[in-house]
Amino acid sequence: QVQLVESGGGSASVGASLELSCAALGATFAIHPMAWYRQTPGHQRELVASRTLGGVTDIADFVKGRFTVSRDMGRNTIYLQMNNLKPDDTAVYYCQGIRGKTTYWGQGTQVTVSS
């Protein structure tokens, strides 16, 4: 059974940093794209950052310059480094992995940024 397990969320002050991790269990995602999304109540889930096998990254404009995405292929893990956090970054963050025609999602991890 394939699982994506996120960790690293929590509460942070404005301007602080957090790092999210997402470990893929049950299957390798080494040659498959993985990404981070986030969602707030009443809004659609939105792409935050993605990274392909070849190292191509896509960072949403609203976090560009503050967030970076990286992957550890050996550990089957994707990371989201979030710096200079803002209250608008408060959301549930989800890890996504795509293998063939199947899209997998993690359970989500809450990030709350307060002043």
Secondary structure as UniProt FT lines:
FT   STRAND          3..7
FT   STRAND          10..13
FT   TURN            14..15
FT   STRAND          18..25
FT   TURN            30..31
FT   STRAND          34..39
FT   TURN            41..42
FT   STRAND          46..51
FT   TURN            53..54
FT   STRAND          57..59
FT   TURN            61..66
FT   STRAND          67..72
FT   TURN            73..76
FT   STRAND          77..82
FT   HELIX           87..89
FT   STRAND          91..99
FT   TURN            100..101
FT   STRAND          102..105
FT   STRAND          109..114
//
